[in-house]
Amino acid sequence: MDIQIQIKEKKIAAIFSVISNTSLIILKIIAGVISGSIGIISEAIHSGSDLIASLITFFSVSESSKPADDDHQFGHGKYEDFTSFIEGSLIILAAIYIVYEALKKIIFSLRIEVDTTVGLSVMLISVIANFVVSKYLFKVAKKTGSTALYADGEHLRTDIYSSLAVLIGLILVRITDNHIFDPLIAIIVAIIIFSTGYKICDNARKNLVDTSLDENEISQIKSILEKYEGEEIISIKTLKTRKSGLMKNIEITLIVEKSMQIINSHILCDKIEEDIENELKNTEISIHLEPNV
């Protein structure tokens, strides 16, 4: 897929996420105030962090798509990884705040009457909307290799689970008339949110500190190189990989016959680069050849 088409798809997906989150926040705030449910208010806070994350994602997608310049000679791909880390941190902070509010309500026995009618409707809408938007974000993230859109999709997927939890809590309150279920469900929501935030931060950290590509992708690269061993390549000396936003950076040092002509070595490198690009997509490859001496 052409890189400009990928950039356009990423931007459209990011804008779609911003619109969806803004709409849900408004609905949840209204429902939370009317119903008096801390579960719904915790969901509004969660969606608020989703909106901030979506805005950050849109910014990162725009910045990471810029070409290399004098100040960023290897491109701007790290913007996506950095903003993913910020996004994960926001999720964690939202989880801590929700636990604080829920525990305050339980410990101090702050009984607030919960009107479940409005809350149930809004939570059902939230589940459906986040399911549709997150599936779309994951699809675009997989197609374009965007860590920021993936993080945003994960963020929204936690909204599905947390909204379902709040939905169940409201149903239990309605059936039993026991309002303790509301803060308890809010704590469960917070645990789900915290887990996702940690996962996003950890994935972003790996890219920021230049962790290698996953084992499957490295195996694919080695399999391609092995096709040329015995004929043009004597051995693989080094293979280094990392990921920077959309791009996979690969550095390879190969041992070849010292008699190989420059034109033939150039043709060999072109073939290897083409094979790896066709297999992994979005690659930046540097190949160094050393003579067998």
Backbone as CSV, one residue per row, in Angstrom:
resi,resn,N_x,N_y,N_z,CA_x,CA_y,CA_z,C_x,C_y,C_z
1,MET,0.844,-1.192,0.000,0.000,0.000,0.000,0.880,1.243,0.000
2,ASP,0.534,2.241,-0.803,1.297,3.471,-0.876,1.311,4.165,0.483
3,ILE,2.490,4.723,0.862,2.653,5.321,2.183,1.698,6.489,2.405
4,GLN,1.417,7.274,1.354,0.508,8.415,1.495,-0.927,7.964,1.767
5,ILE,-1.314,6.833,1.163,-2.646,6.274,1.423,-2.740,5.825,2.879
6,GLN,-1.657,5.208,3.391,-1.627,4.769,4.783,-1.766,5.958,5.726
7,ILE,-1.033,7.023,5.436,-1.089,8.217,6.274,-2.505,8.788,6.301
8,LYS,-3.144,8.837,5.123,-4.510,9.350,5.039,-5.471,8.489,5.843
9,GLU,-5.344,7.160,5.743,-6.216,6.246,6.495,-6.029,6.431,7.994
10,LYS,-4.779,6.599,8.420,-4.485,6.791,9.837,-5.127,8.069,10.372
11,LYS,-5.044,9.147,9.599,-5.618,10.416,10.027,-7.137,10.337,10.115
12,ILE,-7.766,9.692,9.138,-9.227,9.538,9.142,-9.669,8.736,10.370
13,ALA,-8.936,7.645,10.658,-9.263,6.805,11.810,-9.121,7.591,13.113
14,ALA,-8.065,8.404,13.215,-7.835,9.199,14.423,-8.953,10.223,14.628
15,ILE,-9.378,10.880,13.553,-10.469,11.866,13.632,-11.771,11.183,14.037
16,PHE,-12.037,10.020,13.460,-13.243,9.256,13.774,-13.276,8.913,15.264
17,SER,-12.115,8.546,15.813,-12.015,8.206,17.226,-12.304,9.426,18.104
18,VAL,-11.796,10.589,17.715,-12.024,11.826,18.471,-13.513,12.161,18.521
19,ILE,-14.182,12.068,17.378,-15.619,12.372,17.310,-16.430,11.416,18.180
20,SER,-16.101,10.128,18.092,-16.812,9.117,18.873,-16.643,9.353,20.370
21,ASN,-15.397,9.587,20.808,-15.135,9.795,22.234,-15.815,11.050,22.770
22,THR,-15.809,12.118,21.977,-16.454,13.370,22.405,-17.948,13.145,22.640
23,SER,-18.582,12.445,21.729,-20.018,12.172,21.846,-20.328,11.340,23.089
24,LEU,-19.511,10.303,23.337,-19.760,9.429,24.484,-19.521,10.135,25.810
25,ILE,-18.525,11.012,25.851,-18.261,11.762,27.086,-19.474,12.609,27.466
26,ILE,-20.016,13.309,26.489,-21.187,14.156,26.742,-22.349,13.327,27.272
27,LEU,-22.594,12.185,26.635,-23.689,11.300,27.063,-23.468,10.784,28.483
28,LYS,-22.239,10.359,28.782,-21.955,9.764,30.087,-22.009,10.798,31.212
29,ILE,-21.526,12.003,30.930,-21.589,13.049,31.955,-23.047,13.357,32.297
30,ILE,-23.870,13.505,31.265,-25.298,13.782,31.478,-25.949,12.645,32.252
31,ALA,-25.654,11.389,31.814,-26.245,10.218,32.482,-25.741,10.085,33.906
32,GLY,-24.459,10.382,34.142,-23.888,10.277,35.481,-24.504,11.266,36.442
33,VAL,-24.693,12.493,35.986,-25.298,13.529,36.829,-26.755,13.195,37.137
34,ILE,-27.493,12.772,36.113,-28.920,12.460,36.297,-29.111,11.243,37.198
35,SER,-28.297,10.200,36.967,-28.478,8.939,37.692,-27.808,8.934,39.059
36,GLY,-26.744,9.734,39.234,-26.001,9.722,40.493,-25.091,8.525,40.634
37,SER,-24.781,7.846,39.523,-23.967,6.632,39.558,-22.479,6.958,39.428
38,ILE,-21.682,6.509,40.427,-20.237,6.707,40.336,-19.640,5.815,39.252
39,GLY,-20.318,4.707,38.973,-19.879,3.822,37.898,-19.908,4.539,36.557
40,ILE,-21.009,5.243,36.306,-21.131,5.985,35.041,-20.165,7.165,35.015
41,ILE,-20.011,7.836,36.162,-19.066,8.948,36.221,-17.652,8.456,35.982
42,SER,-17.321,7.271,36.515,-15.989,6.701,36.263,-15.810,6.412,34.784
43,GLU,-16.887,6.002,34.139,-16.843,5.771,32.694,-16.657,7.076,31.926
44,ALA,-17.269,8.149,32.432,-17.083,9.456,31.796,-15.631,9.900,31.916
45,ILE,-15.032,9.641,33.078,-13.612,9.961,33.273,-12.752,9.135,32.332
46,HIS,-13.102,7.857,32.242,-12.372,6.963,31.328,-12.475,7.460,29.886
47,SER,-13.674,7.832,29.474,-13.856,8.345,28.113,-13.144,9.681,27.930
48,GLY,-13.048,10.456,29.025,-12.298,11.710,28.956,-10.840,11.451,28.658
49,SER,-10.280,10.416,29.300,-8.898,10.043,29.003,-8.799,9.486,27.585
50,ASP,-9.876,8.823,27.139,-9.921,8.341,25.750,-9.844,9.501,24.769
51,LEU,-10.587,10.581,25.070,-10.596,11.735,24.168,-9.214,12.380,24.100
52,ILE,-8.602,12.567,25.271,-7.257,13.133,25.288,-6.311,12.239,24.500
53,ALA,-6.458,10.922,24.700,-5.613,9.966,23.985,-5.844,10.042,22.478
54,SER,-7.100,10.192,22.073,-7.422,10.283,20.648,-6.822,11.533,20.016
55,LEU,-6.874,12.650,20.768,-6.274,13.895,20.285,-4.754,13.745,20.162
56,ILE,-4.164,13.075,21.162,-2.729,12.822,21.120,-2.390,11.927,19.934
57,THR,-3.244,10.923,19.688,-3.025,10.014,18.564,-3.068,10.765,17.242
58,PHE,-4.057,11.656,17.108,-4.143,12.427,15.865,-2.887,13.272,15.668
59,PHE,-2.414,13.891,16.756,-1.192,14.687,16.678,-0.008,13.812,16.282
60,SER,0.115,12.650,16.924,1.273,11.788,16.666,1.267,11.239,15.251
61,VAL,0.057,10.882,14.763,-0.054,10.365,13.388,0.358,11.445,12.393
62,SER,-0.051,12.685,12.659,0.310,13.801,11.779,1.814,14.056,11.812
63,GLU,2.390,14.041,13.024,3.821,14.325,13.162,4.687,13.195,12.618
64,SER,4.297,11.942,12.913,5.125,10.798,12.509,5.149,10.607,10.998
65,SER,4.151,11.170,10.301,4.084,11.022,8.847,4.984,12.021,8.114
66,LYS,5.550,12.983,8.858,6.428,13.957,8.223,7.723,13.294,7.754
67,PRO,8.271,13.727,6.627,9.522,13.131,6.131,10.706,13.524,7.004
68,ALA,11.817,12.818,6.852,13.037,13.133,7.597,13.498,14.549,7.255
69,ASP,14.100,15.226,8.253,14.646,16.557,8.016,16.000,16.663,8.716
70,ASP,16.565,17.856,8.763,17.891,18.035,9.355,17.919,17.697,10.839
71,ASP,16.825,17.983,11.536,16.761,17.701,12.973,16.340,16.269,13.285
72,HIS,15.652,15.643,12.351,15.175,14.256,12.535,15.565,13.446,11.296
73,GLN,16.833,13.087,11.227,17.368,12.464,10.012,16.878,11.035,9.810
74,PHE,16.345,10.428,10.867,15.785,9.084,10.748,14.257,9.115,10.734
75,GLY,13.688,10.300,10.457,12.235,10.430,10.402,11.629,10.780,11.754
76,HIS,10.301,10.812,11.805,9.562,11.231,13.007,8.751,10.090,13.619
77,GLY,9.111,8.840,13.296,8.313,7.694,13.739,8.191,7.551,15.243
78,LYS,9.202,8.023,15.987,9.169,7.874,17.446,8.044,8.676,18.099
79,TYR,7.480,9.647,17.372,6.340,10.397,17.919,5.216,9.439,18.306
80,GLU,4.969,8.441,17.454,3.886,7.490,17.726,4.164,6.715,19.000
81,ASP,5.411,6.260,19.165,5.760,5.470,20.346,5.693,6.315,21.609
82,PHE,6.183,7.557,21.523,6.176,8.455,22.680,4.748,8.780,23.115
83,THR,3.896,9.091,22.135,2.506,9.433,22.477,1.734,8.213,22.975
84,SER,2.100,7.034,22.503,1.474,5.810,23.027,1.796,5.653,24.509
85,PHE,3.039,5.998,24.895,3.436,5.917,26.300,2.632,6.911,27.141
86,ILE,2.460,8.132,26.619,1.651,9.144,27.318,0.220,8.642,27.464
87,GLU,-0.286,8.043,26.392,-1.664,7.536,26.397,-1.852,6.471,27.469
88,GLY,-0.898,5.538,27.547,-0.966,4.495,28.566,-0.912,5.070,29.967
89,SER,-0.087,6.107,30.160,0.030,6.763,31.472,-1.284,7.427,31.866
90,LEU,-1.971,8.041,30.902,-3.270,8.669,31.181,-4.291,7.631,31.628
91,ILE,-4.260,6.466,30.998,-5.185,5.391,31.372,-4.934,4.975,32.824
92,ILE,-3.668,4.831,33.191,-3.315,4.428,34.553,-3.786,5.470,35.568
93,LEU,-3.569,6.747,35.274,-4.007,7.819,36.164,-5.532,7.825,36.327
94,ALA,-6.243,7.573,35.218,-7.707,7.506,35.282,-8.154,6.367,36.194
95,ALA,-7.466,5.243,36.114,-7.806,4.077,36.944,-7.615,4.387,38.423
96,ILE,-6.503,5.042,38.749,-6.225,5.394,40.158,-7.299,6.341,40.706
97,TYR,-7.712,7.310,39.904,-8.730,8.274,40.347,-10.076,7.577,40.584
98,ILE,-10.430,6.659,39.710,-11.699,5.938,39.859,-11.711,5.122,41.158
99,VAL,-10.597,4.435,41.457,-10.499,3.650,42.696,-10.643,4.573,43.915
100,TYR,-9.997,5.731,43.856,-10.072,6.700,44.951,-11.523,7.102,45.221
101,GLU,-12.261,7.456,44.169,-13.642,7.893,44.332,-14.538,6.761,44.826
102,ALA,-14.312,5.556,44.311,-15.140,4.411,44.706,-14.897,4.035,46.164
103,LEU,-13.621,4.010,46.586,-13.293,3.668,47.968,-13.836,4.719,48.937
104,LYS,-13.788,5.970,48.526,-14.325,7.045,49.357,-15.815,6.825,49.603
105,LYS,-16.509,6.389,48.569,-17.951,6.153,48.700,-18.232,4.948,49.604
106,ILE,-17.403,3.893,49.492,-17.601,2.682,50.295,-17.228,2.931,51.752
107,ILE,-16.042,3.511,51.985,-15.533,3.707,53.349,-16.399,4.666,54.156
108,PHE,-16.789,5.747,53.528,-17.559,6.764,54.254,-19.072,6.573,54.100
109,SER,-19.447,5.441,53.504,-20.867,5.087,53.352,-21.678,6.222,52.738
110,LEU,-21.132,6.793,51.666,-21.837,7.879,50.983,-22.914,7.287,50.088
111,ARG,-24.095,7.182,50.625,-25.191,6.561,49.873,-25.825,7.594,48.936
112,ILE,-25.714,7.311,47.672,-26.341,8.173,46.667,-27.346,7.324,45.903
113,GLU,-28.560,7.773,45.881,-29.579,7.033,45.147,-29.231,7.007,43.658
114,VAL,-29.288,5.829,43.096,-28.908,5.657,41.691,-30.142,5.408,40.841
115,ASP,-30.376,6.281,39.879,-31.463,6.105,38.913,-30.887,5.326,37.724
116,THR,-31.290,4.077,37.608,-30.644,3.185,36.637,-31.185,3.311,35.206
117,THR,-32.330,3.887,35.021,-32.971,3.894,33.693,-32.110,4.567,32.633
118,VAL,-31.706,5.814,32.907,-30.876,6.551,31.952,-29.519,5.875,31.792
119,GLY,-28.935,5.455,32.914,-27.612,4.833,32.890,-27.545,3.588,32.026
120,LEU,-28.551,2.730,32.146,-28.572,1.496,31.355,-28.577,1.791,29.857
121,SER,-29.369,2.775,29.451,-29.455,3.134,28.030,-28.125,3.653,27.494
122,VAL,-27.508,4.557,28.261,-26.247,5.165,27.821,-25.118,4.132,27.775
123,MET,-25.060,3.256,28.760,-24.009,2.232,28.779,-24.145,1.260,27.610
124,LEU,-25.378,0.954,27.229,-25.602,0.072,26.084,-25.132,0.743,24.797
125,ILE,-25.445,2.024,24.652,-24.982,2.790,23.484,-23.451,2.826,23.456
126,SER,-22.841,3.010,24.628,-21.391,3.084,24.739,-20.728,1.779,24.302
127,VAL,-21.282,0.662,24.725,-20.734,-0.647,24.350,-20.744,-0.827,22.836
128,ILE,-21.869,-0.534,22.224,-22.005,-0.714,20.767,-21.063,0.229,20.008
129,ALA,-21.045,1.507,20.415,-20.215,2.501,19.727,-18.733,2.160,19.834
130,ASN,-18.281,1.789,21.024,-16.860,1.480,21.205,-16.450,0.193,20.511
131,PHE,-17.375,-0.749,20.418,-17.080,-1.987,19.685,-16.815,-1.672,18.210
132,VAL,-17.687,-0.873,17.622,-17.546,-0.525,16.198,-16.269,0.277,15.944
133,VAL,-16.027,1.299,16.771,-14.869,2.179,16.558,-13.557,1.440,16.810
134,SER,-13.489,0.630,17.871,-12.245,-0.091,18.178,-11.907,-1.106,17.089
135,LYS,-12.908,-1.789,16.551,-12.664,-2.743,15.453,-12.082,-2.014,14.244
136,TYR,-12.605,-0.832,13.966,-12.121,-0.028,12.851,-10.678,0.425,13.082
137,LEU,-10.385,0.871,14.305,-9.027,1.326,14.627,-8.027,0.182,14.537
138,PHE,-8.396,-0.997,15.045,-7.493,-2.152,14.967,-7.229,-2.550,13.507
139,LYS,-8.251,-2.456,12.692,-8.109,-2.797,11.272,-7.116,-1.865,10.587
140,VAL,-7.261,-0.559,10.832,-6.354,0.419,10.226,-4.950,0.291,10.825
141,ALA,-4.865,0.047,12.137,-3.567,-0.091,12.793,-2.794,-1.283,12.233
142,LYS,-3.499,-2.390,12.009,-2.856,-3.582,11.458,-2.389,-3.335,10.022
143,LYS,-3.217,-2.639,9.247,-2.892,-2.371,7.845,-1.717,-1.410,7.709
144,THR,-1.632,-0.427,8.612,-0.617,0.625,8.491,0.565,0.460,9.442
145,GLY,0.432,-0.454,10.401,1.502,-0.647,11.373,1.597,0.467,12.402
146,SER,0.489,1.167,12.665,0.488,2.318,13.562,0.355,1.891,15.025
147,THR,1.403,2.168,15.833,1.333,1.851,17.261,0.368,2.781,17.985
148,ALA,0.263,4.022,17.513,-0.632,4.990,18.157,-2.092,4.588,17.979
149,LEU,-2.478,4.184,16.758,-3.857,3.747,16.527,-4.154,2.452,17.267
150,TYR,-3.141,1.581,17.357,-3.324,0.334,18.116,-3.601,0.655,19.587
151,ALA,-2.811,1.607,20.143,-3.002,2.008,21.534,-4.393,2.604,21.734
152,ASP,-4.828,3.418,20.764,-6.155,4.027,20.847,-7.240,2.956,20.781
153,GLY,-7.040,1.950,19.923,-7.987,0.845,19.825,-8.065,0.057,21.128
154,GLU,-6.885,-0.193,21.741,-6.852,-0.891,23.029,-7.586,-0.073,24.092
155,HIS,-7.362,1.232,24.029,-8.019,2.147,24.965,-9.544,2.012,24.864
156,LEU,-10.038,2.003,23.644,-11.486,1.894,23.436,-12.016,0.505,23.780
157,ARG,-11.167,-0.521,23.554,-11.611,-1.876,23.877,-11.824,-2.032,25.386
158,THR,-10.997,-1.359,26.184,-11.231,-1.408,27.628,-12.546,-0.731,27.980
159,ASP,-12.938,0.263,27.178,-14.229,0.921,27.393,-15.382,-0.059,27.215
160,ILE,-15.226,-0.998,26.283,-16.279,-2.004,26.066,-16.469,-2.823,27.336
161,TYR,-15.332,-3.341,27.872,-15.401,-4.180,29.069,-15.884,-3.382,30.278
162,SER,-15.358,-2.158,30.406,-15.743,-1.354,31.568,-17.206,-0.919,31.480
163,SER,-17.675,-0.611,30.271,-19.081,-0.244,30.098,-19.993,-1.427,30.396
164,LEU,-19.557,-2.613,29.987,-20.326,-3.827,30.305,-20.382,-4.047,31.820
165,ALA,-19.253,-3.800,32.489,-19.210,-3.958,33.942,-20.170,-2.980,34.617
166,VAL,-20.158,-1.730,34.176,-21.081,-0.729,34.728,-22.521,-1.124,34.430
167,LEU,-22.750,-1.630,33.234,-24.088,-2.078,32.836,-24.586,-3.169,33.780
168,ILE,-23.719,-4.137,34.068,-24.077,-5.228,34.977,-24.332,-4.681,36.383
169,GLY,-23.477,-3.729,36.814,-23.651,-3.129,38.131,-24.980,-2.420,38.272
170,LEU,-25.363,-1.691,37.235,-26.647,-0.980,37.265,-27.827,-1.957,37.296
171,ILE,-27.675,-3.056,36.575,-28.729,-4.092,36.586,-28.871,-4.680,37.992
172,LEU,-27.708,-4.957,38.662,-27.734,-5.502,40.022,-28.346,-4.507,41.006
173,VAL,-28.006,-3.229,40.847,-28.608,-2.193,41.710,-30.116,-2.181,41.525
174,ARG,-30.547,-2.273,40.275,-31.982,-2.228,39.964,-32.702,-3.447,40.539
175,ILE,-32.060,-4.619,40.444,-32.705,-5.852,40.910,-32.736,-5.933,42.435
176,THR,-31.576,-5.614,43.064,-31.434,-5.825,44.513,-31.701,-4.576,45.349
177,ASP,-31.654,-3.408,44.725,-31.752,-2.122,45.408,-30.613,-1.925,46.411
178,ASN,-29.498,-2.643,46.166,-28.293,-2.497,46.996,-27.278,-1.652,46.220
179,HIS,-27.039,-0.434,46.686,-26.235,0.524,45.929,-24.730,0.310,46.066
180,ILE,-24.317,-0.663,46.889,-22.889,-0.969,47.031,-22.307,-1.522,45.730
181,PHE,-23.182,-2.101,44.905,-22.698,-2.659,43.633,-22.108,-1.574,42.723
182,ASP,-22.596,-0.364,42.845,-22.125,0.717,41.964,-20.639,1.017,42.165
183,PRO,-20.158,1.323,43.401,-18.721,1.556,43.576,-17.867,0.310,43.386
184,LEU,-18.414,-0.859,43.723,-17.650,-2.097,43.526,-17.360,-2.330,42.043
185,ILE,-18.375,-2.105,41.221,-18.190,-2.251,39.776,-17.198,-1.203,39.266
186,ALA,-17.244,0.000,39.859,-16.300,1.056,39.456,-14.860,0.616,39.700
187,ILE,-14.613,-0.092,40.807,-13.262,-0.590,41.112,-12.843,-1.651,40.099
188,ILE,-13.784,-2.533,39.730,-13.482,-3.551,38.713,-13.114,-2.879,37.392
189,VAL,-13.869,-1.838,37.056,-13.577,-1.056,35.845,-12.157,-0.498,35.916
190,ALA,-11.784,0.031,37.078,-10.460,0.633,37.245,-9.346,-0.399,37.059
191,ILE,-9.560,-1.603,37.549,-8.550,-2.666,37.391,-8.355,-2.998,35.914
192,ILE,-9.461,-3.078,35.179,-9.385,-3.348,33.732,-8.618,-2.229,33.033
193,ILE,-8.955,-0.989,33.409,-8.316,0.179,32.797,-6.810,0.187,33.095
194,PHE,-6.449,-0.086,34.353,-5.040,-0.070,34.753,-4.242,-1.105,33.977
195,SER,-4.797,-2.297,33.826,-4.111,-3.378,33.106,-3.808,-2.975,31.666
196,THR,-4.777,-2.356,31.015,-4.580,-1.919,29.630,-3.531,-0.819,29.546
197,GLY,-3.592,0.131,30.493,-2.619,1.215,30.506,-1.197,0.698,30.643
198,TYR,-1.025,-0.278,31.523,0.310,-0.867,31.722,0.806,-1.544,30.447
199,LYS,-0.089,-2.256,29.780,0.275,-2.962,28.557,0.714,-1.985,27.465
200,ILE,-0.031,-0.891,27.310,0.311,0.110,26.297,1.658,0.757,26.613
201,CYS,1.873,1.125,27.880,3.146,1.737,28.279,4.315,0.793,28.021
202,ASP,4.111,-0.481,28.317,5.192,-1.454,28.135,5.543,-1.620,26.659
203,ASN,4.527,-1.707,25.794,4.786,-1.834,24.349,5.493,-0.596,23.807
204,ALA,5.052,0.581,24.242,5.669,1.828,23.784,7.110,1.921,24.275
205,ARG,7.336,1.496,25.517,8.688,1.522,26.089,9.654,0.687,25.255
206,LYS,9.191,-0.475,24.829,10.049,-1.360,24.039,10.508,-0.681,22.750
207,ASN,9.583,0.030,22.083,9.954,0.733,20.852,10.842,1.935,21.131
208,LEU,10.574,2.641,22.234,11.361,3.828,22.561,12.813,3.487,22.882
209,VAL,13.030,2.314,23.469,14.409,1.901,23.794,14.975,0.970,22.727
210,ASP,14.335,0.981,21.544,14.836,0.230,20.383,14.931,-1.271,20.620
211,THR,13.887,-1.848,21.220,13.801,-3.304,21.334,13.677,-3.906,19.938
212,SER,14.250,-5.091,19.744,14.229,-5.753,18.442,12.803,-6.059,17.997
213,LEU,12.637,-6.275,16.701,11.361,-6.757,16.186,11.048,-8.102,16.817
214,ASP,9.803,-8.533,16.750,9.438,-9.792,17.400,10.094,-10.986,16.699
215,GLU,10.102,-12.109,17.387,10.815,-13.300,16.898,10.307,-13.761,15.538
216,ASN,9.016,-13.636,15.309,8.443,-14.066,14.041,8.997,-13.250,12.882
217,GLU,9.097,-11.931,13.064,9.607,-11.063,11.997,11.097,-11.293,11.764
218,ILE,11.852,-11.526,12.835,13.282,-11.817,12.691,13.481,-13.142,11.957
219,SER,12.640,-14.123,12.261,12.716,-15.424,11.565,12.422,-15.259,10.079
220,GLN,11.468,-14.382,9.752,11.155,-14.122,8.348,12.364,-13.526,7.619
221,ILE,13.050,-12.594,8.276,14.237,-11.972,7.671,15.328,-13.015,7.458
222,LYS,15.568,-13.841,8.472,16.609,-14.869,8.366,16.295,-15.877,7.265
223,SER,15.016,-16.232,7.132,14.613,-17.184,6.081,14.908,-16.615,4.697
224,ILE,14.664,-15.303,4.522,14.945,-14.658,3.240,16.443,-14.670,2.957
225,LEU,17.256,-14.343,3.968,18.710,-14.313,3.786,19.270,-15.708,3.492
226,GLU,18.668,-16.714,4.135,19.134,-18.088,3.941,18.939,-18.576,2.508
227,LYS,17.990,-17.973,1.784,17.765,-18.351,0.381,18.988,-18.041,-0.477
228,TYR,19.770,-17.035,-0.061,20.922,-16.605,-0.853,22.238,-17.204,-0.341
229,GLU,22.192,-17.916,0.778,23.408,-18.516,1.319,23.895,-19.656,0.420
230,GLY,25.222,-19.774,0.315,25.802,-20.845,-0.506,26.047,-20.423,-1.929
231,GLU,25.298,-19.453,-2.412,25.479,-18.973,-3.781,26.181,-17.610,-3.766
232,GLU,25.544,-16.633,-3.148,26.130,-15.291,-3.128,26.558,-14.863,-1.721
233,ILE,25.876,-15.391,-0.693,26.207,-15.057,0.689,26.920,-16.235,1.347
234,ILE,28.043,-15.943,1.996,28.742,-17.000,2.727,28.122,-17.173,4.111
235,SER,27.858,-16.053,4.782,27.244,-16.134,6.111,26.659,-14.775,6.511
236,ILE,25.792,-14.812,7.525,25.227,-13.586,8.092,26.082,-13.219,9.298
237,LYS,26.692,-12.045,9.257,27.542,-11.618,10.370,26.721,-10.984,11.477
238,THR,25.895,-10.005,11.137,25.046,-9.366,12.143,23.671,-9.042,11.559
239,LEU,22.680,-9.051,12.425,21.323,-8.650,12.055,20.758,-7.846,13.218
240,LYS,20.530,-6.550,12.993,19.987,-5.668,14.015,18.655,-5.100,13.550
241,THR,17.682,-5.071,14.454,16.349,-4.559,14.095,15.801,-3.669,15.203
242,ARG,14.889,-2.795,14.835,14.158,-1.968,15.781,12.915,-1.451,15.055
243,LYS,12.026,-0.820,15.805,10.825,-0.245,15.211,10.726,1.209,15.620
244,SER,10.394,2.060,14.655,10.215,3.483,14.914,8.891,3.908,14.299
245,GLY,7.838,3.944,15.131,6.512,4.256,14.604,6.088,3.245,13.562
246,LEU,5.812,3.735,12.368,5.361,2.889,11.270,6.478,2.019,10.706
247,MET,7.712,2.529,10.741,8.809,1.888,10.019,9.557,0.851,10.864
248,LYS,9.985,-0.216,10.180,10.843,-1.232,10.775,12.255,-0.995,10.239
249,ASN,13.173,-0.667,11.137,14.557,-0.399,10.746,15.377,-1.671,10.864
250,ILE,16.045,-2.055,9.786,16.801,-3.316,9.744,18.213,-3.044,9.231
251,GLU,19.205,-3.492,9.983,20.605,-3.366,9.578,21.215,-4.761,9.479
252,ILE,21.821,-5.051,8.335,22.348,-6.384,8.076,23.794,-6.281,7.611
253,THR,24.655,-7.125,8.168,26.037,-7.260,7.680,26.227,-8.682,7.177
254,LEU,26.636,-8.800,5.911,26.778,-10.108,5.273,28.222,-10.340,4.846
255,ILE,28.670,-11.584,4.957,29.987,-11.982,4.456,29.795,-12.577,3.064
256,VAL,30.502,-12.021,2.081,30.386,-12.496,0.696,31.779,-12.784,0.137
257,GLU,31.820,-13.411,-1.034,33.091,-13.691,-1.696,33.826,-12.380,-1.995
258,LYS,35.126,-12.364,-1.707,35.892,-11.140,-1.916,36.021,-10.764,-3.382
259,SER,35.731,-11.727,-4.241,35.829,-11.462,-5.678,34.536,-10.878,-6.270
260,MET,33.491,-10.743,-5.459,32.213,-10.240,-5.968,32.369,-8.816,-6.497
261,GLN,31.850,-8.580,-7.679,31.931,-7.255,-8.283,30.903,-6.308,-7.635
262,ILE,31.216,-5.017,-7.715,30.340,-4.019,-7.093,28.937,-4.080,-7.669
263,ILE,28.825,-4.223,-8.994,27.502,-4.266,-9.616,26.691,-5.450,-9.122
264,ASN,27.358,-6.598,-8.938,26.662,-7.807,-8.459,26.249,-7.660,-6.990
265,SER,27.105,-7.013,-6.198,26.763,-6.808,-4.793,25.563,-5.869,-4.675
266,HIS,25.502,-4.877,-5.567,24.370,-3.947,-5.569,23.067,-4.662,-5.946
267,ILE,23.154,-5.520,-6.942,21.973,-6.300,-7.371,21.503,-7.211,-6.233
268,LEU,22.477,-7.848,-5.540,22.139,-8.737,-4.420,21.402,-7.972,-3.316
269,CYS,21.928,-6.814,-2.963,21.297,-6.010,-1.902,19.891,-5.583,-2.299
270,ASP,19.718,-5.200,-3.556,18.394,-4.788,-4.040,17.390,-5.930,-3.934
271,LYS,17.824,-7.146,-4.283,16.929,-8.310,-4.228,16.527,-8.629,-2.787
272,ILE,17.505,-8.557,-1.879,17.221,-8.844,-0.473,16.258,-7.804,0.103
273,GLU,16.525,-6.534,-0.185,15.664,-5.457,0.305,14.237,-5.607,-0.217
274,GLU,14.109,-5.970,-1.487,12.781,-6.148,-2.080,12.039,-7.309,-1.425
275,ASP,12.756,-8.413,-1.194,12.135,-9.591,-0.571,11.658,-9.283,0.853
276,ILE,12.494,-8.585,1.608,12.130,-8.264,2.994,10.958,-7.290,3.026
277,GLU,10.976,-6.288,2.147,9.877,-5.317,2.089,8.562,-6.001,1.731
278,ASN,8.594,-6.921,0.782,7.379,-7.643,0.378,6.836,-8.497,1.521
279,GLU,7.721,-8.976,2.381,7.315,-9.863,3.465,6.845,-9.089,4.698
280,LEU,7.602,-8.040,5.073,7.328,-7.348,6.333,6.577,-6.024,6.158
281,LYS,6.730,-5.376,5.010,6.132,-4.060,4.721,6.758,-2.968,5.604
282,ASN,6.737,-1.750,5.107,7.199,-0.557,5.833,8.582,-0.748,6.461
283,THR,9.551,-1.081,5.621,10.904,-1.334,6.107,11.892,-0.284,5.602
284,GLU,12.883,-0.012,6.421,14.049,0.772,6.019,15.257,-0.113,6.277
285,ILE,15.939,-0.529,5.211,16.970,-1.557,5.304,18.338,-1.020,4.917
286,SER,19.319,-1.320,5.744,20.709,-0.967,5.423,21.524,-2.264,5.422
287,ILE,22.155,-2.558,4.281,22.937,-3.794,4.146,24.405,-3.441,3.908
288,HIS,25.266,-4.041,4.728,26.719,-3.843,4.583,27.353,-5.183,4.205
289,LEU,28.143,-5.181,3.148,28.813,-6.408,2.697,30.289,-6.374,3.072
290,GLU,30.760,-7.488,3.610,32.184,-7.611,3.943,32.774,-8.791,3.183
291,PRO,34.005,-8.650,2.681,34.624,-9.740,1.916,35.106,-10.881,2.839
292,ASN,35.076,-12.070,2.323,35.575,-13.233,3.055,37.097,-13.264,2.939
293,VAL,37.779,-12.933,4.015,39.252,-12.893,3.964,39.875,-13.841,4.998
